[in-house]
Amino acid sequence: MRYLAETRLPADQVLERAERAFGPQSPLGLTSSEGMSNRRAFLGGGGHIVVTTRREGDRTRVTLETREYDREVRQFLEELPGPPGWLDRLRARLRRAR
């Protein structure tokens, strides 16, 4: 199954959260395989989770592909902060104007 989301977090923070949620020190205890700087794969228990990130302006697109871990992936996505809203963009403009 493939899941997509957007968040205001930078890509490296998304991958750090994924490591804590799915990696060897997590309750799932999956083996972590570092790939490219924007990708992590977690394997074990007959399934896998692959997390890919891509920064686009003020947001990060997150793609998660999984087999056997749909519930855990959905929980992870629910805990990610959403993309910046209009108020965040206004605050950023005001900070730049100073």
C-alpha distances in whole Angstrom, upper triangle without the diagonal:
4,7,10,14,17,20,23,23,24,21,23,23,19,19,22,20,17,19,21,18,16,19,22,24,21,21,18,20,18,19,19,19,21,20,21,23,20,17,16,15,15,15,16,16,15,11,11,10,11,12,14,17,19,22,23,27,27,23,20,17,14,11,8,6,5,7,9,9,7,11,12,10,11,14,14,14,16,19,19,22,21,22,26,28,31,33,32,33,36,37,36,38,41,41,41,44,46
4,7,10,14,17,20,20,21,18,20,20,17,17,20,18,15,18,20,17,16,19,22,24,22,22,19,21,18,20,19,19,20,18,19,20,17,15,15,14,15,16,18,19,17,14,12,10,9,10,11,13,15,19,20,23,23,19,16,13,10,7,6,4,7,9,12,11,9,12,13,10,11,14,13,12,15,17,16,19,18,19,23,25,28,30,29,29,33,33,32,35,37,37,37,40,42
4,7,11,13,17,17,18,16,19,18,14,15,18,16,14,17,19,16,16,19,22,23,21,21,19,21,19,21,19,20,20,19,19,20,16,15,15,15,15,17,19,20,19,16,13,11,10,10,11,12,14,17,18,21,20,16,14,11,8,6,5,6,8,11,13,12,9,11,12,8,8,12,11,9,11,14,13,15,15,16,19,21,25,27,25,26,29,30,29,32,34,34,34,37,39
4,7,10,14,15,16,14,17,17,13,14,18,16,14,18,19,17,17,20,24,25,22,23,21,23,21,22,21,21,20,19,19,19,15,14,15,16,17,20,22,23,23,19,16,13,12,10,10,10,11,13,14,17,17,13,11,7,6,5,6,9,12,15,17,15,13,14,14,11,10,13,12,9,11,14,12,14,12,12,16,18,21,23,22,22,26,27,26,28,31,31,31,34,36
4,7,10,11,13,12,15,14,11,14,16,14,14,17,18,16,17,20,24,24,22,23,22,24,22,23,21,22,21,20,20,19,15,15,16,17,19,21,24,25,25,21,18,15,14,11,11,10,11,12,12,15,14,10,8,6,5,7,9,12,14,18,19,17,14,15,15,11,10,12,11,7,9,11,9,10,8,9,13,15,18,20,18,19,23,23,22,25,27,27,28,31,32
4,7,9,11,10,14,13,10,13,16,14,14,18,19,18,19,22,25,25,23,25,24,26,24,25,23,23,22,21,20,18,14,15,17,19,21,24,26,28,28,24,21,18,16,13,12,9,10,10,10,11,10,6,6,5,6,9,11,15,18,21,23,20,18,18,17,14,13,15,13,9,11,12,9,8,6,6,9,12,15,17,15,15,19,20,19,21,24,23,24,27,29
4,5,8,9,12,10,9,12,14,12,13,17,17,17,19,21,24,24,22,24,23,25,24,25,22,23,21,21,20,18,14,16,17,20,21,24,27,28,29,25,22,19,17,14,13,10,10,10,10,11,9,6,5,7,8,11,13,17,19,23,24,21,19,19,18,15,14,15,12,9,11,10,7,6,4,4,7,10,14,15,13,14,17,17,16,19,21,21,22,25,26
4,7,9,12,10,10,13,14,13,15,18,19,18,21,22,26,25,24,26,26,27,26,27,24,25,23,22,21,18,15,17,19,22,23,27,29,31,32,28,25,22,20,16,15,12,12,9,10,10,7,5,6,9,11,14,17,20,23,26,27,24,23,23,21,18,18,17,15,13,13,12,9,7,6,4,5,9,12,13,10,11,15,14,13,16,18,17,18,21,23
4,6,8,6,6,10,11,10,12,15,15,16,18,19,23,22,21,23,23,24,23,24,21,22,20,20,18,15,13,15,16,19,21,24,27,29,30,27,23,20,18,14,14,10,11,9,11,11,9,7,7,10,10,14,16,19,21,25,26,23,22,22,19,17,17,17,14,12,14,12,8,7,8,8,9,13,16,16,13,14,18,16,15,18,20,19,20,23,24
4,6,6,7,9,10,11,13,15,16,17,19,19,22,22,21,24,24,24,23,23,20,20,18,17,16,12,11,13,15,18,20,24,27,29,30,27,23,20,17,14,12,9,9,7,10,10,9,7,6,10,10,14,16,19,22,25,27,24,23,24,21,19,19,19,16,15,17,15,11,11,12,11,12,15,18,18,15,16,19,18,16,19,21,19,19,23,24
4,5,5,6,9,10,11,12,14,15,16,17,20,20,20,23,22,22,21,20,17,17,14,14,12,9,7,9,11,15,17,21,24,26,27,24,20,17,14,10,9,6,7,6,10,12,11,9,6,8,8,11,13,16,19,23,24,21,21,22,19,17,18,18,15,14,17,15,12,13,13,12,14,18,21,22,18,19,22,21,19,22,25,23,23,26,28
4,5,5,6,9,10,11,13,14,15,15,18,18,18,21,21,20,19,19,15,15,12,13,11,8,7,10,11,14,16,20,23,26,27,24,20,17,15,11,11,8,10,10,14,15,14,12,10,12,11,14,15,18,20,23,25,22,22,23,20,18,20,19,15,15,18,16,13,14,16,15,17,21,24,24,20,21,25,23,21,24,26,24,24,28,28
4,5,5,6,9,10,11,12,14,14,17,17,16,19,19,19,19,19,16,17,15,16,15,12,11,12,12,15,17,20,23,25,27,24,20,17,16,12,12,10,12,12,15,16,14,12,10,12,11,14,15,18,20,23,24,21,21,21,18,16,18,17,13,13,15,13,10,11,14,14,15,19,22,22,19,20,23,22,20,23,25,23,24,27,28
4,5,5,6,9,10,10,12,13,17,16,15,18,18,18,17,18,15,15,14,14,14,12,9,10,10,13,14,18,21,23,24,21,17,14,12,9,9,8,10,11,14,16,14,11,9,10,8,11,11,15,16,20,21,18,18,18,15,13,14,14,10,10,13,11,8,10,12,13,15,18,22,22,19,21,24,23,21,25,27,25,26,29,30
4,5,5,6,9,10,10,10,14,14,14,17,16,16,14,14,11,12,10,11,11,9,8,7,7,10,11,15,18,21,22,19,15,12,10,7,8,8,11,12,16,18,17,14,11,12,10,11,11,14,15,19,20,17,18,18,15,13,15,15,11,12,15,13,11,14,16,16,19,22,25,26,23,24,27,26,24,28,30,28,28,32,33
4,5,5,6,9,10,10,13,12,12,15,15,15,14,14,11,13,11,13,14,12,11,11,10,12,13,16,19,21,23,20,17,14,13,11,12,12,14,15,19,20,19,16,14,15,13,15,14,17,18,21,21,18,19,19,16,15,17,16,12,14,16,13,12,14,17,18,20,23,27,26,23,25,28,26,25,28,30,28,29,32,33
4,5,5,6,9,10,13,12,10,13,14,14,14,15,13,15,14,16,16,14,13,12,11,13,13,16,18,20,22,19,16,13,13,11,13,12,15,16,19,21,19,16,14,15,12,14,13,16,16,19,19,16,17,16,13,12,14,12,8,10,12,10,9,12,14,16,19,22,25,25,22,24,27,26,25,28,30,28,29,33,33
4,5,5,6,7,11,11,10,12,11,12,11,12,10,12,12,13,15,13,12,10,8,10,9,13,15,17,19,16,13,10,10,8,10,11,15,16,19,21,20,17,14,14,11,12,10,12,13,16,16,13,14,14,11,9,12,11,8,10,13,11,10,14,16,17,20,23,27,27,25,26,30,29,27,31,33,31,32,35,36
4,6,5,5,8,8,8,11,11,10,9,10,7,10,10,13,14,13,13,11,8,9,8,12,14,16,18,16,13,11,11,10,12,13,17,18,22,24,23,20,17,17,14,15,13,15,15,17,17,14,16,16,13,12,15,14,11,13,16,14,14,17,19,21,23,27,30,30,27,29,32,31,29,33,35,33,34,37,38
4,6,6,8,7,6,9,10,10,10,12,10,13,14,16,18,17,16,15,12,13,11,14,15,17,20,18,15,13,14,13,15,16,19,21,24,26,24,21,18,19,16,17,15,17,17,19,18,15,17,16,12,13,15,13,10,13,15,13,13,16,19,21,23,27,30,30,27,29,32,31,30,33,35,33,34,37,38
4,6,9,8,6,8,8,9,9,12,11,14,15,17,19,18,17,15,12,12,10,13,14,15,18,15,13,11,12,11,15,16,19,21,24,26,24,21,18,18,15,15,13,15,14,16,15,12,13,12,8,9,12,10,7,11,12,11,12,15,18,20,23,26,30,30,27,29,32,31,30,34,35,34,35,38,39
4,7,8,6,7,6,6,6,8,8,11,13,15,17,17,16,13,10,9,7,9,10,12,14,12,10,8,10,10,14,16,19,22,25,27,26,23,19,19,15,15,12,13,11,13,13,10,12,12,8,9,12,11,9,12,15,14,14,18,20,22,25,28,32,32,30,32,35,34,33,36,38,36,37,41,42
4,6,5,8,7,5,5,6,5,9,11,14,16,16,16,13,10,9,7,9,10,12,15,13,11,10,11,12,15,17,20,22,26,28,27,24,21,21,17,17,14,15,14,15,15,13,16,16,12,13,16,15,13,16,18,17,17,20,23,25,27,31,34,34,32,33,37,35,34,38,39,37,38,42,42
4,6,8,7,4,5,6,7,10,12,16,19,19,19,16,13,12,9,10,10,12,15,14,13,13,15,15,18,20,24,26,29,32,31,28,25,24,21,21,18,18,17,18,17,15,18,18,15,16,19,18,16,19,21,20,20,24,26,28,31,34,38,38,35,37,40,38,37,41,42,40,41,45,45
4,7,8,6,8,9,10,14,15,18,21,20,20,18,15,15,12,13,13,15,18,17,16,15,17,17,20,21,25,27,30,32,30,28,25,25,22,22,20,20,19,20,19,17,19,19,15,16,19,17,16,19,21,18,19,23,26,28,30,33,37,36,34,36,39,37,36,40,41,39,40,44,44
4,5,5,8,10,11,14,16,19,21,21,20,18,15,14,11,13,13,14,17,16,14,13,16,16,19,20,24,26,29,31,29,26,23,23,20,20,17,18,17,18,16,14,16,15,11,13,16,14,12,16,17,15,17,20,23,26,28,31,35,34,32,34,37,36,35,39,40,38,39,43,43
4,5,9,12,13,17,19,22,24,24,23,21,17,16,13,14,12,12,16,15,15,14,17,18,21,23,27,28,31,33,32,28,26,25,22,22,18,19,17,17,15,13,15,14,11,13,16,13,13,17,18,16,18,22,25,27,30,33,36,36,34,36,39,38,37,41,42,41,42,46,46
4,6,9,11,15,17,20,22,23,22,19,15,13,10,10,9,9,12,11,11,11,14,15,19,21,25,27,30,32,31,28,25,24,20,19,16,16,14,14,12,9,13,12,9,11,14,13,12,16,17,17,18,22,24,27,30,33,37,37,34,37,40,39,38,41,43,41,43,46,47
4,7,9,13,15,18,21,21,21,18,14,13,9,9,8,9,13,12,12,12,15,16,19,22,25,28,31,33,32,29,26,25,21,21,17,17,15,15,14,12,16,15,12,14,17,16,15,18,20,19,20,24,26,29,32,35,38,38,36,38,41,40,39,42,44,42,43,47,47
4,6,9,12,15,18,19,19,15,12,9,6,5,5,8,10,9,8,9,11,13,17,19,23,26,29,31,31,27,24,23,19,18,15,15,12,13,12,11,14,15,12,13,17,16,15,18,20,19,20,24,26,28,31,34,38,38,35,37,41,39,38,42,43,42,42,46,47
4,7,10,13,16,17,17,14,10,8,5,5,6,10,12,11,9,10,12,13,16,19,23,25,29,31,31,28,24,24,20,19,16,16,14,14,15,14,17,18,15,16,19,19,17,20,23,22,22,26,28,29,32,35,39,39,36,38,41,40,39,42,44,42,43,46,47
4,6,9,13,14,14,11,7,6,5,7,9,13,14,13,10,10,10,11,13,16,19,22,25,28,28,25,21,21,17,17,14,14,14,15,16,15,17,19,16,15,19,19,16,19,22,20,20,23,25,27,29,33,36,37,34,35,38,37,36,39,41,39,39,43,43
4,6,10,11,12,9,6,5,6,8,11,15,15,14,11,10,9,11,12,15,18,21,24,27,27,25,21,20,17,16,15,14,14,16,18,17,19,21,18,17,21,21,18,20,23,23,22,25,26,27,30,33,37,37,34,35,39,38,36,39,41,39,39,43,44
4,7,8,9,7,5,7,9,11,15,18,19,17,14,12,10,10,11,13,16,18,22,25,25,22,19,19,16,16,15,15,16,18,20,19,21,23,20,18,22,22,19,20,24,22,21,24,25,25,28,32,35,35,32,33,36,35,33,36,38,36,36,40,41
4,7,8,5,6,7,10,13,16,20,20,17,14,13,10,10,10,12,14,17,20,23,24,21,18,17,15,15,14,15,16,18,21,20,21,24,21,19,22,23,20,21,24,23,22,24,25,25,27,31,34,35,32,32,36,35,33,35,38,36,35,39,40
4,5,5,7,10,13,16,20,23,23,21,17,15,12,11,9,10,12,14,17,20,21,19,16,16,14,14,15,16,18,21,23,22,23,25,23,20,23,24,21,21,25,24,21,23,24,23,26,29,32,33,30,30,33,33,30,33,35,33,33,36,37
4,6,8,12,15,18,21,25,25,22,19,16,13,11,9,9,10,12,15,18,19,17,14,14,13,14,15,17,19,22,25,23,24,26,23,20,23,23,20,20,23,22,19,21,22,21,23,27,29,30,27,27,30,30,27,29,32,30,29,33,34
4,7,11,14,17,21,24,24,21,17,14,11,8,6,5,7,9,13,15,16,14,11,11,10,11,12,14,17,20,23,21,21,23,20,17,20,21,17,17,20,19,17,18,19,18,20,24,27,28,25,25,28,28,25,28,31,29,28,32,33
4,7,10,13,17,20,20,17,13,11,7,6,4,6,9,12,16,19,19,16,13,12,10,10,10,11,14,17,19,17,18,20,18,15,18,19,16,16,20,19,17,19,20,20,22,26,29,30,27,27,31,31,28,31,34,32,32,35,37
4,7,10,14,17,17,14,11,8,6,5,7,9,13,15,19,22,22,19,15,14,11,11,10,11,12,15,17,15,17,18,16,14,17,18,14,15,19,18,17,20,21,21,24,27,31,32,29,30,33,32,30,33,36,34,34,38,39
4,7,10,14,14,11,7,6,4,6,9,12,15,18,22,25,25,22,18,17,13,12,10,9,10,12,14,13,15,17,14,13,16,17,15,16,20,19,18,22,23,24,27,30,33,34,32,32,36,36,34,37,39,37,37,41,42
4,7,10,11,9,6,5,6,8,12,15,18,21,24,27,27,24,20,19,15,14,11,10,9,11,12,10,13,15,12,12,15,16,14,16,19,19,18,22,24,25,28,31,35,36,33,34,38,37,35,39,41,39,39,43,44
4,7,8,6,4,7,9,12,15,18,22,25,28,31,31,27,24,22,18,16,13,12,10,10,10,10,14,16,14,13,17,18,16,19,21,21,22,25,27,28,32,35,38,39,36,38,41,41,39,42,45,43,43,47,48
4,5,6,6,9,12,15,18,21,25,28,31,34,34,30,27,25,21,19,16,14,11,10,10,10,14,15,14,15,18,18,18,20,23,23,23,27,29,31,34,37,41,41,39,40,44,43,42,45,47,46,46,50,51
4,6,8,11,14,17,21,24,28,31,33,36,36,32,29,27,23,21,17,15,12,10,8,10,13,14,13,15,18,18,18,21,23,23,25,28,30,32,36,38,42,43,41,42,46,45,44,47,49,48,49,52,53
4,7,11,14,17,20,24,27,31,33,36,36,33,29,27,23,20,17,14,11,8,7,10,13,15,15,15,18,20,20,22,24,25,26,30,31,33,36,39,42,44,41,43,46,46,45,48,50,49,49,53,54
4,7,10,14,17,20,24,27,29,33,32,29,25,23,19,17,13,11,7,5,5,7,10,13,12,12,15,17,16,18,21,22,22,26,27,29,33,35,39,40,38,39,43,42,41,44,47,45,46,49,51
4,7,10,13,17,20,23,26,29,29,26,22,20,16,14,10,8,5,5,7,7,10,13,11,11,14,16,14,16,19,20,20,24,25,26,30,32,36,37,35,36,40,39,38,41,43,42,42,46,47
4,7,10,13,17,20,22,26,25,22,18,16,13,10,7,6,4,7,9,7,9,11,10,8,12,13,11,13,16,17,16,20,21,22,26,29,32,33,31,32,36,36,34,37,40,38,39,42,43
4,7,10,14,17,20,23,23,20,16,14,10,8,6,5,6,9,12,11,12,14,12,10,13,15,13,13,17,17,16,19,20,21,24,27,31,32,29,30,34,34,32,35,38,36,36,40,41
4,7,10,13,16,19,19,16,12,10,7,6,5,7,9,12,15,12,13,15,13,10,13,14,11,11,15,15,13,16,17,17,21,24,27,29,26,27,30,30,28,31,34,32,33,36,37
4,7,10,13,16,17,14,10,8,6,5,6,9,12,15,18,16,16,18,16,13,15,17,14,13,17,17,14,17,17,16,20,23,26,27,25,25,29,29,27,29,32,31,30,34,36
4,7,10,13,13,10,6,6,5,6,9,12,15,19,21,19,18,20,18,15,16,17,14,13,16,16,13,15,14,14,16,20,23,24,21,21,25,25,23,25,28,27,27,30,32
4,6,10,11,9,6,5,7,9,12,15,18,22,24,22,21,23,21,18,19,20,17,15,19,18,15,16,15,13,15,19,21,23,20,19,23,23,21,23,26,25,24,28,30
4,6,8,6,4,6,9,12,15,18,21,25,27,25,24,25,23,20,21,22,19,17,19,19,15,15,14,11,13,16,18,20,17,16,20,20,17,19,23,21,21,24,26
4,6,5,6,7,11,13,17,20,23,27,29,27,26,27,25,22,22,23,21,18,20,20,16,16,14,11,12,14,16,18,16,14,18,19,16,18,21,20,19,22,25
4,6,8,10,14,17,20,23,27,30,32,30,28,29,28,25,25,25,23,20,22,21,18,16,14,11,10,13,14,16,13,11,15,16,13,14,17,17,16,19,21
4,7,10,13,17,20,23,26,30,32,29,27,28,26,23,23,23,21,18,19,19,15,13,11,8,7,10,12,13,10,9,12,13,10,12,15,15,14,17,20
4,7,10,13,16,20,23,26,28,25,24,24,23,20,19,20,17,15,16,16,12,11,9,6,7,10,13,14,11,11,15,15,13,16,19,18,18,21,23
4,6,10,13,16,19,23,25,22,21,22,20,17,17,18,15,13,15,15,11,11,10,8,10,13,16,18,15,15,19,19,17,19,22,21,21,24,26
4,7,10,13,17,20,22,20,18,20,19,15,15,17,14,12,14,15,11,12,10,9,12,15,18,20,17,17,21,22,20,22,25,25,24,28,30
4,7,10,13,17,19,16,15,17,15,11,12,14,11,9,12,13,10,12,11,11,14,17,21,22,20,20,24,24,23,25,28,27,27,31,32
4,7,10,14,16,14,13,15,14,10,12,14,12,10,13,15,12,15,14,14,18,20,24,26,23,24,28,28,26,29,32,31,31,34,36
4,6,10,13,10,10,12,11,7,9,12,10,9,13,14,13,16,16,17,20,23,26,28,26,27,30,30,29,32,34,33,34,37,39
4,7,10,9,9,12,12,9,11,14,12,12,15,17,16,19,19,20,24,26,30,31,29,30,34,34,33,35,38,37,37,41,42
4,6,6,6,10,10,8,10,13,12,13,16,17,17,21,21,23,26,29,32,34,32,33,36,36,35,38,41,40,40,43,45
4,6,7,10,11,10,12,15,15,16,18,20,20,24,24,26,30,32,36,37,35,36,40,40,39,42,44,43,44,47,49
4,6,8,9,10,12,14,14,16,18,20,21,24,25,27,31,33,37,38,36,38,41,41,40,43,46,45,45,49,50
4,6,5,6,9,10,11,12,14,16,17,21,22,24,28,30,34,35,33,35,38,38,37,40,42,41,42,45,47
4,6,5,6,9,10,11,12,14,16,19,20,22,26,28,31,32,31,33,36,36,35,38,40,40,41,44,45
4,5,5,6,9,10,11,13,15,18,19,22,25,27,31,32,30,32,35,35,35,38,40,39,41,44,45
4,5,5,6,9,10,11,13,16,18,21,24,26,30,31,29,31,34,34,33,37,38,37,39,42,43
4,5,5,6,9,10,11,15,16,18,22,24,28,28,27,28,32,31,31,34,36,35,36,39,41
4,5,5,6,9,10,13,14,17,20,22,26,27,25,27,30,30,30,33,35,35,36,39,40
4,5,5,6,9,12,14,17,20,22,26,26,25,27,30,30,30,33,34,34,35,38,39
4,5,5,7,10,12,15,18,21,24,25,23,25,28,28,27,30,32,31,33,36,37
4,5,5,9,9,12,16,18,21,22,21,23,26,25,25,28,30,29,31,34,35
4,6,8,9,13,16,17,21,21,20,22,25,25,25,28,30,29,31,34,35
4,6,9,12,15,17,21,21,19,22,24,23,24,27,28,28,29,32,33
4,6,9,12,14,18,18,16,19,22,21,21,24,26,25,26,29,30
4,7,9,11,15,15,13,15,18,17,17,21,22,21,23,26,27
4,7,8,12,13,11,13,16,16,16,19,21,21,22,25,27
4,6,10,11,9,11,14,14,14,16,19,19,20,22,24
4,7,8,6,7,10,11,10,13,15,15,16,19,21
4,5,5,6,9,10,11,13,15,16,17,19,21
4,5,5,6,9,10,11,12,14,15,17,19
4,5,5,6,9,10,11,12,14,15,17
4,5,5,6,9,10,11,12,14,16
4,5,5,6,9,10,11,12,15
4,5,5,6,9,10,11,13
4,5,5,6,9,10,11
4,5,5,6,9,10
4,5,5,6,9
4,5,5,7
4,5,6
4,6
4
